[in-house]
């Protein structure tokens, strides 16, 4: 039996429905919109292109400013991870808020038949391969000629404990995904596009390779920040352009046996208004001029796509084999699944949860719902602690579970049941509770990713004060100081207090006052 | 008398209306230009964006707004609101015509065409030549790709490492293949299968399921090794120009010719004409009268024909414009297509079947 490759009829109907919904939403939302006019919300405006974009494109600002002067088109970018953006396109959500998407690559997008009718006019603007940026001292120590290093050598160095690195989460970020495809191709010896069999064959080597991953991140921006705090991580995996822009003069290694390259196609959403389509056409025409291409390569260190424009001098001109991106969704998703559940180092996380009196009612219900949602997301081998607190940590309700690959539902069900039993009472002892989370995690073994999530709806009222926590944290052994706290802004919590905790521990604040609590928990997954 | 005068007046009036109808538009500079919207294959994007093309169309009373799509993907778009669709070949044009609300208007027009070629980096081209897969011209910047030898190499899963001379070049490793576009979405990808299928089946054009079955395993191999494929011919060419991607990429001759005619330096690019190839007949399907008028102008207006050449297309019929303009670029372009045979293209239905079976992942049945 043969599967129909594309259910065209149904897709067309779904698309037509999507269009109708958009029109409705647009016509009733603009008059009801909250005051400040077209420059803020997501309403369409003449001469403005609303773009859902990969976060590293923030470096295009000066080029887009030139483009605005030349074409009159203003780009209003909202940043998102590639896979998240693909979901939003497939569900039809993206076309309600944006005119175009500009991701590092449309490779994964194309594996989803449910996105086919929703996009049009893909115009690649520039390219950048995913590479390794290694500290010059590490290159010297390993005795490498950067032009000749292969994936096998990288694997060997990691297995020998000679090389550690940071990489973004392949499920959130295209650079991580591309790196995963490259290393799986390189270590399986696949001669053409990856198959499930290649992935299986390479599993032992891949597992060894990922023991060297000391940093994970949901976005490449935070990865660079986290890397800058660490002296014990030798390398970063990211786009060549990002690596060359990272302080510290990293030596860029494009492995000699092949790379996966991003080509940044500016892509229209089919449902975009005509005026926006015309704006996009003007913009892409401009971005393809030799003048704009020269500016792009000079400013962003990406490679030009127009004949006769040379790449910036810092970009090495040697050709590399391009490793094919998987041609089927089952291979791509199988690879992501293997990464999460068997290849990567498992994570250990403590959720420090404010269940003080002020959480009673709707807030506690939202927390319970968000946690229930989250439990389905825990990976095999992951250790999760729920640590509710009020005036102090509620010890009786604090439990730790590990997801057993043989019976993953067991731990998930137990976590969900525990979350359902949370009750609100007492004051808010943020800092004392954090110290208990650090003690609970103990000396972080190098074989796991450890982190703390702090969810609070108010200011610290009980137990240790902020200064006390500073002193506690600074006195921790270095290995334990690598555990970041990811605070979630919720209810009446104090932004400056949470920022301070994140800065101190190398974490990052997530805002659930503007988005949802589920959304914040989900976003943090990329950092765990 | 009054009656006669009435008839005369009526005739004059009708004539006047007819006169207005005939002259309104093209020659009538006084009226606002008519806006024509259409969806086109990406390879024609730069043609329609060219300010001189915009000007030439405006002189004829038309403003043309376009968006691009893979040729086979066009039929998935809601065609309402478009005046024309302009895919890169006859197959998708036939299907679009079948979907058109007004069949009478939708008679397709083919203003220009372009043969499919393979661009190669010079290292790759020289290795192919040294191993009998290609023959290069004196300057080494163009040549002929031997399809028989190439398909034999694909059947044998030949890797670059097995070709003599490849070991000197880091980038030449892995399975030997030509990058093409998704044959279910884009015209050039489907035409590549048509040419390969024709050669593989001993010079027979596939006429049905049985014929498709004979070449399906090979076509599946040509496709599967590539992994994810792009949905338009512009993207893989841009990767190539950028120095990334596979060293062999299937493109339209027009994409290369346009760069040459714009005076762009071509770096280490070599143009290989497959000894059996397919011409892409860029086919405009009018959906309204305005779309039809655009098709007529593209076919007949001397200025627009000249501008089509600037973008590398070969106008239909005797086209001294193309020969003359590309004369300085003989080192890259095979103007008279010497040594290149045209494979006939199967019908749209058969071609779709070929594409579906080539893309089929994992199911060997």
Interface residues (C-beta under 8 A of the other chain):
Chain A: X1 X2 X3 X5 X6 X8 X11 X12 X15 X16 X19 X106 X107 X110 X111 X116 X117 X120 X121 X122 X123 X124 X126 X127 X129 X191 X192 X193 X194 X256 X257 X258 X259 X261 X263 X265 X268 X270 X274 X277 X278 X281 X285 X288 X303 X304 X305 X306 X307 X308 X311 X317 X318 X319 X320 X321 X322 X323 X324 X325 X326 X327 X328 X330
Chain B: X37 X39 X42 X45 X46 X49 X65 X66 X67 X68 X69 X73 X75 X76 X77 X78 X121 X123 X157 X159 X169 X170 X171 X172 X173 X174 X175 X177 X182 X184 X185 X223 X224 X225 X226 X227 X228 X229 X230 X231 X232 X234 X235 X238 X239 X241 X242 X243 X244 X245 X246 X247 X259 X264 X265 X266 X267 X269 X356 X359 X360 X361 X362 X363 X365
